[in-house]
Amino acid sequence: TIDILLGGHSVFAQKPINVSWAGEVQAEGEEEKEEFTLSFPIQLNLGKGVQKVAVRMGGFGIKGGKPHGGKPVRFFLQFRDEQEKLVQTPLSVVGAKITGEETLEATITQRSQPGDFLVKYSPTKDDATYLINIVLGGREVLVKPVSVYFGTVPDTDATKCDVTGLRGFRVNQPAMFKIIAKDKDNKQKKFGGDKFDVKLLGHGNVEFPAQVIDLNDGEYNVQFKPTEVGRLQISLALEGSLVAKSPYTVFVLPALAIQYQLAGNGLHDGVIKKPQLFTVRVEDTNHKIVPLPGEVVSVSIQAQDESPLPVTLSTVEPGLFSVSYTADKPGLYLIKPSVFGLPITAPIMVKLTENEDVLTLSLPGLCLGNGTIQVGGPGIGGGYFSSRPVALYIHFKDDHDEFSEVKPSDVE
């Protein structure tokens, strides 16, 4: 990009002159930008001890694309420290290993200063993939070489693309998912260059910024940091066409590990035409309540014929929720509570009957005198599944039909 300055002021501020190098491979109508799209962490020792360094790469030479016609391509290469300063790397120790069906020769020149380089090479064949690794002091430093494809460029079909990694996001922590580009024949693309539009909407339509990283092999990493717990809607598009099943709905989890406590008679067998209640409490590992919003909790209840039962879910306070349901027909019902769209326990089976089964046993002459023992509740009705808790009650009454002073420790 060329501009002319007069008296320190730009002459072409509105429209600078753009010039591309003759013979360089680039997308039609696209100017090459000095944009470093790839970054790889390494450990480097240049005589001053081991230091953490980022290998930065950018340019058409790592993007690939249309057939090259034997013309050279190039890419930018930099080495930067943790403070984003150039690492003074001498040209004599820098190299590039480029392999395909044969090993290609790379020409490296230093640009502004040591640590900033331009790498040129000439692909020898079309419809071929080349692997690029950076060499320092004779040693390859990239764990995974950069894959670059040159050849026929089929269009990406947004409806065929795959999206992976849409779970496990935690608040205020770096998050990432992946877009896999595919053509109309459902084949994964071998190169990058697609411009995906990403929109992330949280609770209250709060939008989170996202960065799309082109890996140049048909895959794209989408990086972001959610700042609130709860529902997150992810919309993906390519040139106005929605990607696959977009928009996606996922959940952002709290930073700390969480656990759940369920309690109430609604989790046990009961009777029909009577409200059954239970609560869901979300807490951390220190048993402190985690104030999650009600929108992240859901409960479904199904009858034996898989017909749904209406459920009322209300927020007692953030992190504590009340669940109520009423059945009109006797039978077995399956309760499935979930938080963030994930089940928090195995499905709970309850049996609802028209009346509680009550069995009264009269035991005169025992320690209760002429008293009675009453045994009741759904736990004596039979017809249950194994390995599932069943509840019953036992009442000890004296000959005046008053409750006797019997301690739990006395009962076996």
C-alpha positions as CSV (number, residue, x, y, z in Angstrom):
1,T,0.0,0.0,0.0
2,I,1.5,3.3,-1.2
3,D,0.7,6.8,0.1
4,I,2.3,10.1,-0.5
5,L,2.9,12.6,2.3
6,L,3.1,16.4,1.9
7,G,4.0,18.3,5.0
8,G,3.3,15.2,7.0
9,H,-0.2,14.9,5.7
10,S,-1.6,12.0,3.6
11,V,-2.4,12.8,0.0
12,F,-4.3,9.5,-0.7
13,A,-5.9,9.1,2.8
14,Q,-9.2,8.1,1.3
15,K,-7.9,5.6,-1.2
16,P,-4.2,4.5,-1.0
17,I,-2.6,2.9,-4.0
18,N,-2.4,-1.0,-3.7
19,V,0.4,-2.8,-5.5
20,S,0.9,-6.6,-5.6
21,W,4.2,-8.3,-6.6
22,A,4.1,-9.8,-10.1
23,G,4.2,-13.6,-10.2
24,E,2.8,-14.1,-6.7
25,V,-0.1,-16.5,-6.2
26,Q,-3.0,-14.8,-4.5
27,A,-6.8,-14.9,-4.4
28,E,-8.4,-13.1,-7.4
29,G,-9.1,-9.5,-6.6
30,E,-7.5,-9.8,-3.1
31,E,-4.4,-7.8,-2.0
32,E,-1.9,-9.6,0.2
33,K,-1.8,-8.3,3.7
34,E,1.0,-8.7,6.2
35,E,-1.4,-10.6,8.5
36,F,0.0,-13.3,10.8
37,T,-2.7,-15.9,10.9
38,L,-0.8,-18.7,12.5
39,S,1.1,-18.8,15.8
40,F,3.0,-21.7,17.4
41,P,4.6,-21.6,20.9
42,I,8.1,-23.0,21.1
43,Q,11.1,-22.9,23.5
44,L,14.2,-21.3,22.1
45,N,17.8,-21.0,23.3
46,L,20.0,-18.5,21.4
47,G,22.7,-18.5,24.0
48,K,20.8,-16.4,26.6
49,G,18.9,-19.3,28.2
50,V,15.7,-21.0,27.2
51,Q,12.8,-18.6,26.6
52,K,9.2,-19.0,25.4
53,V,8.8,-17.8,21.8
54,A,5.9,-17.6,19.4
55,V,6.5,-18.5,15.8
56,R,4.3,-16.3,13.7
57,M,3.4,-17.0,10.0
58,G,1.2,-15.3,7.5
59,G,0.7,-14.7,3.8
60,F,-0.5,-16.6,0.7
61,G,2.4,-19.1,1.0
62,I,0.7,-20.8,3.9
63,K,-2.8,-20.4,2.6
64,G,-2.5,-22.2,-0.8
65,G,-5.4,-22.1,-3.2
66,K,-5.6,-22.0,-6.9
67,P,-3.1,-23.7,-9.2
68,H,0.2,-21.9,-9.1
69,G,1.4,-22.4,-12.7
70,G,4.9,-22.8,-11.5
71,K,5.1,-19.3,-10.0
72,P,6.7,-18.7,-6.6
73,V,4.8,-18.0,-3.4
74,R,5.9,-16.5,-0.2
75,F,5.0,-16.1,3.5
76,F,6.0,-13.9,6.4
77,L,7.9,-15.4,9.4
78,Q,8.5,-13.7,12.8
79,F,9.8,-14.8,16.2
80,R,8.3,-12.9,19.1
81,D,8.7,-13.1,22.9
82,E,6.0,-13.0,25.5
83,Q,6.1,-9.2,25.4
84,E,5.4,-9.3,21.7
85,K,8.9,-8.0,20.9
86,L,10.9,-9.5,18.0
87,V,13.5,-12.1,19.1
88,Q,16.8,-11.2,17.7
89,T,17.2,-14.4,15.6
90,P,20.1,-14.4,13.1
91,L,19.3,-15.4,9.5
92,S,22.1,-18.0,9.6
93,V,20.1,-20.3,11.9
94,V,16.7,-20.0,10.2
95,G,15.4,-22.4,7.6
96,A,12.2,-23.9,6.2
97,K,11.6,-27.5,5.3
98,I,8.9,-27.8,2.6
99,T,7.9,-31.3,1.4
100,G,5.3,-32.7,-0.9
101,E,6.0,-35.5,-3.4
102,E,9.5,-34.0,-3.3
103,T,11.4,-31.6,-1.1
104,L,11.2,-27.9,-2.2
105,E,14.0,-25.4,-1.8
106,A,13.1,-22.3,0.3
107,T,14.7,-18.9,0.0
108,I,14.8,-16.9,3.2
109,T,15.6,-13.2,3.5
110,Q,15.7,-10.9,6.5
111,R,13.4,-8.0,6.4
112,S,13.5,-5.1,8.9
113,Q,15.7,-6.7,11.5
114,P,16.8,-10.1,12.9
115,G,13.7,-12.1,13.8
116,D,11.6,-10.8,10.9
117,F,11.9,-12.8,7.6
118,L,10.3,-13.5,4.2
119,V,10.2,-17.1,2.9
120,K,9.8,-17.9,-0.8
121,Y,9.3,-21.3,-2.5
122,S,7.9,-22.6,-5.8
123,P,5.4,-25.4,-5.7
124,T,6.2,-27.9,-8.5
125,K,2.8,-29.5,-9.0
126,D,-0.9,-28.6,-9.0
127,D,-3.5,-30.5,-7.0
128,A,-0.9,-31.3,-4.3
129,T,-0.4,-30.8,-0.6
130,Y,2.8,-29.4,0.9
131,L,4.0,-29.6,4.5
132,I,5.9,-26.6,5.9
133,N,8.1,-26.8,9.0
134,I,10.3,-24.1,10.4
135,V,13.9,-25.0,11.1
136,L,16.1,-23.4,13.8
137,G,19.8,-24.4,14.1
138,G,19.1,-27.5,12.0
139,R,16.1,-28.7,14.1
140,E,12.4,-28.6,13.1
141,V,10.5,-26.7,15.7
142,L,6.8,-27.1,14.8
143,V,5.2,-30.1,16.4
144,K,2.7,-30.3,13.5
145,P,3.8,-28.9,10.1
146,V,1.6,-26.4,8.3
147,S,-0.4,-28.1,5.5
148,V,-0.8,-26.1,2.3
149,Y,-2.8,-27.2,-0.7
150,F,-2.6,-25.9,-4.3
151,G,-5.1,-27.0,-6.9
152,T,-8.7,-26.8,-8.1
153,V,-10.8,-24.8,-5.6
154,P,-14.3,-26.2,-5.1
155,D,-16.7,-23.9,-3.4
156,T,-17.6,-24.4,0.3
157,D,-21.2,-25.6,0.9
158,A,-22.3,-24.0,4.1
159,T,-25.0,-26.6,4.6
160,K,-22.5,-29.4,4.5
161,C,-20.0,-27.9,7.1
162,D,-19.5,-29.6,10.4
163,V,-19.2,-27.9,13.8
164,T,-17.5,-29.7,16.7
165,G,-16.6,-28.9,20.3
166,L,-19.9,-27.1,21.2
167,R,-19.8,-28.0,24.9
168,G,-17.8,-27.6,28.1
169,F,-17.6,-23.8,28.0
170,R,-16.9,-22.1,31.3
171,V,-17.5,-18.5,32.3
172,N,-14.5,-16.1,32.1
173,Q,-12.3,-18.9,30.6
174,P,-11.0,-19.1,27.0
175,A,-13.3,-21.2,24.9
176,M,-13.0,-22.7,21.4
177,F,-15.0,-24.7,18.9
178,K,-14.2,-25.8,15.4
179,I,-15.8,-25.4,11.9
180,I,-14.9,-28.0,9.3
181,A,-15.5,-26.7,5.8
182,K,-16.9,-29.1,3.2
183,D,-17.9,-28.9,-0.5
184,K,-21.2,-29.9,-2.1
185,D,-20.1,-33.5,-2.2
186,N,-19.6,-33.5,1.5
187,K,-15.8,-33.8,1.2
188,Q,-13.6,-31.8,3.6
189,K,-11.8,-28.9,2.0
190,K,-8.0,-29.2,1.9
191,F,-7.3,-25.4,2.3
192,G,-8.6,-22.3,3.9
193,G,-9.7,-18.9,2.8
194,D,-13.4,-19.0,3.7
195,K,-14.8,-16.0,5.6
196,F,-17.2,-17.3,8.2
197,D,-19.4,-14.9,10.1
198,V,-19.8,-15.8,13.8
199,K,-22.3,-14.3,16.2
200,L,-22.5,-15.3,19.8
201,L,-25.5,-14.1,21.9
202,G,-25.7,-14.6,25.6
203,H,-28.5,-14.0,28.1
204,G,-30.3,-10.7,27.3
205,N,-28.8,-10.7,23.8
206,V,-25.4,-9.8,25.1
207,E,-22.9,-10.4,22.2
208,F,-19.5,-11.9,22.8
209,P,-16.6,-11.1,20.4
210,A,-15.1,-14.1,18.6
211,Q,-12.0,-14.6,16.5
212,V,-11.9,-17.1,13.6
213,I,-8.5,-18.7,13.1
214,D,-7.9,-20.2,9.6
215,L,-5.8,-23.3,9.9
216,N,-5.4,-23.5,6.1
217,D,-6.5,-27.1,5.9
218,G,-10.2,-26.7,5.7
219,E,-10.6,-26.3,9.5
220,Y,-11.3,-23.1,11.4
221,N,-10.9,-22.5,15.2
222,V,-13.4,-20.1,16.7
223,Q,-12.0,-18.6,19.9
224,F,-13.9,-16.5,22.5
225,K,-14.3,-15.9,26.2
226,P,-17.9,-16.0,27.6
227,T,-18.5,-13.5,30.5
228,E,-21.7,-14.8,31.9
229,V,-23.2,-18.2,32.9
230,G,-26.3,-19.5,31.0
231,R,-27.6,-20.0,27.6
232,L,-25.5,-19.1,24.6
233,Q,-26.7,-19.0,21.0
234,I,-24.1,-19.5,18.3
235,S,-25.0,-18.3,14.7
236,L,-22.6,-19.3,11.9
237,A,-22.9,-18.1,8.3
238,L,-20.8,-18.2,5.1
239,E,-21.6,-15.5,2.6
240,G,-25.1,-15.1,3.9
241,S,-25.9,-18.8,4.1
242,L,-26.3,-20.4,7.5
243,V,-23.9,-23.2,8.4
244,A,-25.4,-26.7,8.8
245,K,-27.8,-26.6,11.8
246,S,-27.1,-23.0,12.8
247,P,-28.0,-21.4,15.1
248,Y,-26.8,-23.7,17.9
249,T,-27.9,-23.4,21.6
250,V,-25.3,-24.3,24.2
251,F,-24.7,-23.4,27.8
252,V,-21.8,-21.7,29.6
253,L,-21.0,-23.4,32.9
254,P,-19.7,-21.8,36.1
255,A,-16.0,-21.7,36.6
256,L,-16.1,-24.0,39.6
257,A,-17.2,-27.6,39.6
258,I,-20.9,-27.9,40.6
259,Q,-23.1,-30.6,42.0
260,Y,-26.8,-31.0,42.6
261,Q,-29.1,-31.9,45.4
262,L,-32.6,-33.2,44.8
263,A,-35.2,-33.5,47.6
264,G,-39.0,-33.8,48.1
265,N,-41.9,-36.2,48.0
266,G,-42.2,-35.7,44.2
267,L,-39.2,-38.0,43.8
268,H,-41.0,-40.9,45.5
269,D,-44.1,-42.8,44.8
270,G,-47.4,-41.1,45.5
271,V,-51.0,-40.6,44.4
272,I,-52.6,-39.1,41.4
273,K,-54.6,-35.8,41.3
274,K,-52.4,-34.4,44.0
275,P,-49.4,-32.1,43.4
276,Q,-46.1,-33.8,43.7
277,L,-43.2,-31.5,44.7
278,F,-39.4,-31.6,44.8
279,T,-36.5,-29.1,44.7
280,V,-33.3,-28.9,42.7
281,R,-30.4,-27.1,44.4
282,V,-27.1,-26.3,42.6
283,E,-24.0,-25.9,44.8
284,D,-20.3,-25.9,44.6
285,T,-17.9,-28.4,46.2
286,N,-18.0,-26.3,49.4
287,H,-21.8,-26.8,49.5
288,K,-22.5,-23.1,48.8
289,I,-25.3,-22.4,46.5
290,V,-24.4,-21.4,42.9
291,P,-26.7,-18.7,41.7
292,L,-27.6,-20.1,38.3
293,P,-30.5,-18.5,36.4
294,G,-33.7,-20.6,35.9
295,E,-33.3,-20.8,32.2
296,V,-30.5,-23.3,32.5
297,V,-32.7,-25.8,34.4
298,S,-35.3,-28.1,32.8
299,V,-37.3,-31.1,33.9
300,S,-39.3,-33.5,31.7
301,I,-41.7,-36.1,33.0
302,Q,-43.1,-38.9,30.8
303,A,-45.7,-41.5,31.3
304,Q,-45.3,-45.2,30.3
305,D,-46.7,-44.4,26.9
306,E,-44.0,-41.6,26.5
307,S,-46.7,-38.9,26.7
308,P,-45.3,-35.8,28.4
309,L,-46.7,-34.6,31.8
310,P,-47.0,-30.8,32.3
311,V,-44.3,-29.5,34.7
312,T,-44.2,-26.3,36.6
313,L,-40.6,-25.1,37.4
314,S,-40.1,-21.9,39.4
315,T,-37.1,-20.2,40.9
316,V,-37.1,-19.9,44.7
317,E,-33.8,-18.1,44.4
318,P,-31.0,-18.2,41.9
319,G,-29.6,-21.7,42.2
320,L,-32.6,-23.2,44.0
321,F,-35.6,-24.3,42.0
322,S,-39.0,-25.8,42.8
323,V,-40.7,-28.4,40.6
324,S,-44.3,-29.4,40.7
325,Y,-46.4,-31.9,38.7
326,T,-49.8,-33.6,38.9
327,A,-50.8,-36.8,37.2
328,D,-54.4,-37.7,36.3
329,K,-53.8,-41.4,35.5
330,P,-52.2,-44.0,37.7
331,G,-49.0,-45.6,36.4
332,L,-45.2,-45.3,36.2
333,Y,-43.7,-41.9,35.4
334,L,-40.1,-41.1,34.4
335,I,-38.5,-37.9,35.8
336,K,-35.5,-36.4,33.9
337,P,-34.0,-33.3,35.4
338,S,-31.2,-31.5,33.5
339,V,-29.0,-28.4,33.9
340,F,-27.3,-26.8,30.9
341,G,-29.0,-29.3,28.7
342,L,-27.1,-32.2,30.4
343,P,-28.8,-34.8,32.7
344,I,-27.8,-34.4,36.4
345,T,-28.9,-37.8,37.5
346,A,-30.2,-41.1,36.0
347,P,-33.9,-41.0,35.2
348,I,-36.1,-41.3,38.3
349,M,-39.0,-43.7,38.2
350,V,-42.0,-43.1,40.4
351,K,-45.3,-45.0,40.7
352,L,-48.5,-43.0,41.2
353,T,-51.7,-44.7,42.3
354,E,-55.3,-43.7,43.0
355,N,-54.9,-44.2,46.7
356,E,-52.0,-44.9,49.1
357,D,-51.7,-48.6,50.0
358,V,-52.1,-48.8,53.8
359,L,-51.8,-52.0,55.8
360,T,-52.8,-51.9,59.5
361,L,-51.5,-54.6,61.8
362,S,-53.0,-54.9,65.3
363,L,-50.5,-56.3,67.8
364,P,-52.1,-56.7,71.3
365,G,-50.1,-58.0,74.2
366,L,-46.8,-56.6,73.1
367,C,-44.8,-53.7,74.5
368,L,-47.5,-51.4,73.1
369,G,-50.2,-53.0,75.2
370,N,-53.4,-52.9,73.1
371,G,-51.7,-50.6,70.6
372,T,-51.2,-51.0,66.9
373,I,-48.6,-50.7,64.3
374,Q,-49.7,-49.1,61.0
375,V,-47.6,-49.7,57.9
376,G,-48.4,-47.6,54.9
377,G,-47.2,-45.8,51.8
378,P,-46.4,-46.8,48.3
379,G,-43.5,-49.0,49.4
380,I,-45.9,-51.9,50.3
381,G,-47.8,-51.9,47.0
382,G,-45.4,-54.1,45.0
383,G,-44.7,-54.0,41.3
384,Y,-41.4,-52.1,41.5
385,F,-38.0,-52.2,39.8
386,S,-34.9,-53.5,41.5
387,S,-32.1,-51.2,42.7
388,R,-34.5,-48.3,43.2
389,P,-35.4,-46.7,46.6
390,V,-39.0,-47.3,47.8
391,A,-40.5,-45.4,50.7
392,L,-43.0,-46.5,53.4
393,Y,-44.0,-45.2,56.8
394,I,-44.5,-47.0,60.1
395,H,-46.8,-45.6,62.8
396,F,-46.7,-46.8,66.4
397,K,-49.9,-46.0,68.3
398,D,-51.1,-46.9,71.8
399,D,-54.6,-48.1,72.9
400,H,-55.8,-44.5,72.8
401,D,-54.8,-44.1,69.2
402,E,-52.0,-41.7,70.2
403,F,-48.5,-42.0,68.9
404,S,-46.2,-44.0,71.2
405,E,-42.8,-42.8,72.2
406,V,-40.8,-45.2,70.1
407,K,-37.3,-44.1,69.0
408,P,-35.8,-44.9,65.6
409,S,-33.0,-46.8,67.3
410,D,-35.7,-49.2,68.8
411,V,-37.0,-50.1,65.3
412,E,-35.4,-52.7,63.1
